[in-house]
Amino acid sequence: MSRDEFVKALAVALAANDVRDAPTSGEMARTAYDALQFDFPQTSPSELKALATHLRNDPLTFPLTYMLLRNVLELAHGTNAISSSAATVLAQCLFLPFQSPHHLDHFHLPIDPTAVLLQMEWMRYMYLLRDRILQYPVACASLLHKILLFFHAPNNEQAIDASGASTALLRLLLDIASSNELKQAAMAKSSIISFLRSAMPKLASQGMAAVASSCALDDVEVHAQLWTWAILEDPLAVVPLLEDRGVLRSFAGFVMAPTRDSPHGALKHALRLLVLSMLFRPSFAAYVHGIPSMAELCPWLATSSYPAEWTLWSMAYQTTAFFTAFQALFPVECVDGIAAITAMHEAVFVLEVLVKMRSQYSWIAWPHKSNLLTTLQTLLPTLNSLFQCPPKQDVTAEDDDNSSRSITTSSRQSIQLVHRMRVAIKQLAATIAHSHGDGAKLD
């Protein structure tokens, strides 16, 4: 064999070897799957995409494991190609129960022990996702985009609704949105708002279905809380969407239903949603006050169960009632520590809503700002002496240690809430003083 013939034969052999060594999609998926079962996995975007495809098409061959989910969460926190591919795998992991008939047959049957185990495992993964987003807020946009694509896929909607877990994602978003870790993460907040606006048609139909059902009060509460948060973050964008989709009218009917005497928290959060929408959307406020049965609602709303909601409700329509209700938000004494903390939360909510309203027309046109300034100036020096509660009596030696820890936690929370009140009062007072040409500051 000549040298040229040998070189040609070698080239043919190497080319054939390269063809044999080119992995199939299944082999790439298996490589990624095996690597993700251990710490510090070494994989590639193409392998992760192949795994995502096989998780969807062949879930029994690639069962869901804790290490798989934990590692794709770790990989999904960045913005590069491998992070995007890991987010695709993550979406498939979280929604695998809805894609496999074997899983779905059990997922929505609470009487089946295997269903309980599957739901608990799945919710554990959702909590891991929540913690990862809070740890890496920059990953929020990528992860939510993948999940949104899954929710909008027509072939997935029926399975998700049949499982009875359609509000699980909303609970996840609510946990993320209301956590203290997210307060400074503007990118994550905007990602959640963008997600809610994109998913509005689906979420609106879910929310109105929950309101229409007498057995879905927990779902009503989740929807109301999440939309309340969204309104406070971006009222000009969110409130018109809710009004146009009929969500607000649906919640108005829920509040004025004969069953409103129920003590469930859904009613309070539905009221907050309506009150905020009325403050930021005058046209909706006019619609609500034009409802004939509204006169029956006001005496009921003015009870001690809804102090914050009644205060904001009366702001535009009953000025005397507003100032009476506003001053009642700051009691000198409370029955116990729990009542004191609850009263502080109510006061903080009202003050921070008023701060949010400073650039709105309804605030600018409100004619009683000077009276509110006088009230705030009187209130600020006395904050530390308000919300007092009697000390616990008859504490045994065995309970003394637990009681001390509870008091310490309560005191820390009280200090934080009083600080938030003080900051909000100063911001409000400064805004009102500036609008009146008075540069005086509150100390």
N, C-alpha and C positions, 0 to 999 in steps of 0.2 A: 504494500500500500504506500503510495506516494505521500509526501507531506501535505499536499493540497487536499487529497482524498481524506486524509486523517482529520484535517481541520474541519472539512465539511461534515464528516460523520460526527465529530465532537459537537459541532454547532447544532446538528439535528437532535442529538441526544440531550443536550442541555435544554433546547426548546421544548422537547417532549417532557422533560422533567419539570420545567416551569408550568406546563399545562396541567400536569398531574398534581403539582403542589398548590395550585390556585384553589383556595378553600371555597366550598359551597356556602350558600346562605345559612343552611342549617348548621354547618360546622362553625361558622363565625358566631352564630347565636350561642352554640354550646360552649365555645371558648369564652365568650363574654360572661355567660351564665356561671360557668365554673369559677372564673376569676372573681366574680362578685360575691362568692361565698366565703371569701377570706378578707382579712384586713389588707389595706393598701393595694387594691386591685390594679393590675396593669391591663388596660384595654384601649380600644380605639373608637372613634365616632362611628365608623362603618360597622364595627362589631356590635355596638350598642343599638344602632338602628335595626340591624338584623334581629337582635334579641327582642326589640319592641314589636317587630312584625310577628315573630313566632310566639310571643306572649299572647298576642291577640288571636292568632290563627290556631295555635296548638297549646292551650294553657295547661293541659294535663302532662305534656312532656316537660314543661318548664314550670313547676309549681312555685307558688309564692313563698318566700322565706324571709325571715327577719333580716339576715345578713344582706340579702339582695336589696331590700328596701333601704336599709341603712346606708349601704354603699352608694346607691344611686342618689340618695339625698346628699351625701357628701360631695359627689361629683357635680351635682346640679347647682351649686351655689355660685358659680362663676358666670361669665358671659361669652366664653369661647365655644368652639364647635363641640367639644366633648361634653360641655355642660348642657348645651342644647339637646344633644342626643340623650344624655342622662335624664333630662326632663321628660323626653318622650317616653322613655322606659318607665319613669315614675308615674306618669299618667296611666299607663297600662297596668302597673302594679295596683294602683289605688282603685281602679274600676274593673279589675279582673272578675270580681264576683258577678258583675252585671253582664259580662260577656260570655260566661260559661253557663250553659243550661244546668250543668251539674251543681254549680254553686247557687245559681239563682233560684232553683227549685226549693232550696232550704233557707235562703237568705231572708225571705220575708215571712217565714213561718215561726213565730215565737214559741210555739209549743214543741218544736223539734230541738232537742239538746244540741245537735250539730249546728243548728242555725244560731243559737246563742253564742257558741264558741266562735263561729265565723264572724258574727257581728262584732264581738269583742275584739277579735284579732284585727279586723278591718278598721275599727275605730282607733285602735292603738296605732296603726299606721297613719291615720289622719292626724293624731296628736303629734306623732313624730314629724310629720310634714309641717304642722304649725310651728313646732319648736325650731325647725330648720329655717323657715322663713323669717322668724323673729331673730335668729342668730345671723342670718345673711339676708337682710332686706333687699339687697340688690337682685337676688334671685326671684323675687316675688313676681315680677312682670313675666319672666320666661315660664315659670311654673303655672301661673294662672292662665297664660295664653294656651298652653297645652291642654289644660283642664277644660277651658272654654270650648276648644275645638271638639273635645270629646262630648261635652254636653249638647253641643249644637248638631252633632251627627244624627240624622233622622233615625238610623237603625239602632241608636242607643237609648232614645228617649223612652220608648215603651218599657224597656227592661229596667231603667232607672226608676220610673214611676211605679212599676209593678213591685219593686223591692220594698217600697215604703220608706226609702232612705233619701228621698229627693231633697230634704232640707239639711242633710249632713254637711254638704259643702258650705251652705250658708252659716251653719254653726261654726265651721272652721274659720270662715271669713270674719264672723263676729268675734270669735276669740282673738284673732289676730288684730282686728281693728281696735278692740277695746283694751288691748294690753299696754302696759306702761312702756314696754320696750319699743313700741312703734311710734311713740309721740314725736320723736325727732326724725323719723325716717320718712321724709317727704316723698321719695320715690315709691316706696311701698304703698303709701296712702293713695297716691295718684294711680297706681296700678290697680288697687282694689276698686276705686271709683270708676276707672275705665272698664274694668271687668263687669261691674254692675250695670253700667250704661249699655255695654254690648249685649249683655244677657237679659236686658229689660223685658223683651216679649215673653221669654220663658218664665222669668221670675214673677212678672205681673200675673200671668195665668195661674202660677202656683200660689201666689199670695191671695188672690181672689177666691181660689178654690178652698184654701184653708179658712178664710173668713166665712165662706158659705157653709162650711161644715161645722157642726156643733161639737165634734169630737177632736178637733185639731187645734185646740187653744195653744198648745206648745209651739206649733208651727206658726201661728199668728204672732205669738210673742217674738219669735226669732226674726220674722220678716219685719215687724215693727221696730225692733231694736236696731237691726242693720240699716234700715232706711233712715231712722233717726240719726244714726252716726253719719250716714252719707250726706244728709241735709246740712248738718253742722259743718261738714268739711267743704261742701260745694253747693250751697243752696240754689244759686242761680241756674245751675245745670240740672240738678236732681229734681227739684220740686215741679218744674214744668213737665218733665217726663212722667212723673207719678200722676200728675193731674190728667195729662193727655191719655194715658193708658187706663184710666178709670180706677187706679189703685186707691187714690184718696177718697173717692166717692164710696168705694167698697168699705173702707175702714170707717167712714162716717156712718154708714148703715150699721156696722158692727157696734159702734159706740152707742148708738141710739136704739139698739134692739131691746126688747123687753127683758132679756137675760143679762143686762148690764150690771145687775147687783151681784154677780158672781165675784168672789174675792180673787180670782186668778190674776196673775201679773200681766196677762195679755191685755187686759183692759187699760191699765195704767200706761203701758207702752204705746198702745194704739192712740190714747189721748195725747201723749207727747208728740207722736207723729203728726196728728191733726193740728195741734196748737202751733208747732213749728212751721208747718206748711202754711197756716193762716198768717203767721207773722211775716213770712218771706214771700207770700204770694197773695196780694190784696184781692185779686179776682176770686181766688178760692175762699178767702174769708167772707166775701160778700155772698158767695154761694151757700156756705154753711149757715150764715146768719139769716139767710132767706128761707131755710127749711122751717115749716110750720111748727114742728115738734121741738125746735131748739129751745123755746121758752121753758119747757119741762126739764131740760138738761141742766140749766144753770144752777138751780137750787141744789141739785144732786151733786154737781161738780164742786160746789163751794164747801163741801164737807171736809173734815180733817184728813180724809184718805188721799186727797189729791191737792196738796198745798201748792206745789210748783206749777202744776198744770192750770189750776184756777188763777194763780197770779198772772201768768202769761196770757191766759184767755181773756182776762178782764182788762188787760192793758189798753186795748184800743176801744173798748165799748163801755166800760164802767170804771171811770177814773177813781172815784171814791173807793170802790171795792178793790181796785188795784193797790192803792197805798195801804189800805187796811191789811190786805193779804200779804203784801210785801213785808210789812213790819212784823207780821205774825211768823214769817220765816225765820226770825231770829229770837227765839224765846230765851228768857233769862234762865229758866230752870226746865229740866226734862225729867221724866219719870225714872229713867235708868240710862245706863251707858248705851244700850242699843238704840233707844229712842233719840239720844243725843247725836249719835253718828248718822242715823237716818235723817234727822232734821238738818244736819250740816250738809249732807249730800243734796238735799232738796234746795237749800239756799245756794250752794255752789252751782247747781245746774241753772237756776234762774239768772244768777249774776253772769255766768259765762255765756249764756244765750244772749243777754243784753249786750255784752261785749261784742259778740258776733254780729249783732244787728247794727252796729254803729254806722256802717256805710250804706244801710238800706234806706229806701225812701220812707218806709213806715216809721223808722226811727227819726229821720230828719224832720218829717212833718208832724211828729208827736208834739203837742203843745205844752206838755207838763214836765219838760226836762228840768226846769229850774226847781220845781218842787222836789223832784227826785234828787237833785244835787244837794238840797238842804237835808234830805233824809240820809243820804250817804255821808255827808259831813258829820252828822250826829251819830251815825252808826259806827264809823271807823274807830274812834277812840275806845269804844266799849266792847270790841270784838272778843277780847280775851276774857271778859267777865260773863259772856253769854254761853248758852248751852251747858250750864252746870247741871250735874246730877248728884244725888246723894250717894255717899260711899256704901259699899256692901256691908250688911250687918250679919252677925252670927256666922262668921267664917271659921270653920274648924281648922285644926292644925294640919289635917291631912290635905285639905283643899287650899291651904295658904299658898303653897308654891305655885299651883295652877292659877290661882287667883292673881298672884303677883305678875305672872307672865301675861295673863289676859289684860290686866290693867296697863302694863307696859305697851302692849300692842295697840290697845285702844288709845292711849295717850299719844303714841307716835302718829296714828292715823288722824287724831284730832288736830295735832299740830300742822300736819300737811294740809288738811281741809281749811283750817283757819288761814293758813298762808295763801291758799288759792283764793279765798274770799277777799283777803286784803289786797292782793294783786288786782283782782277784777274790779273791786271798788275804786281803787286808785285810777285804773284805766278809764272807767266810766266817768268818774268825776273830772278827770283831766279833759276828756272829750267834750263834756258839757260845758266846762269852764272856758275851753277854747272857742266853742261855738258862740259863747256870750261875750267874747273878748276879754275874758278874765284869765290871766296867766297864773293865778294862785295855785300852788301845789299842796296836796295833802301829804302830811308826814305820818 
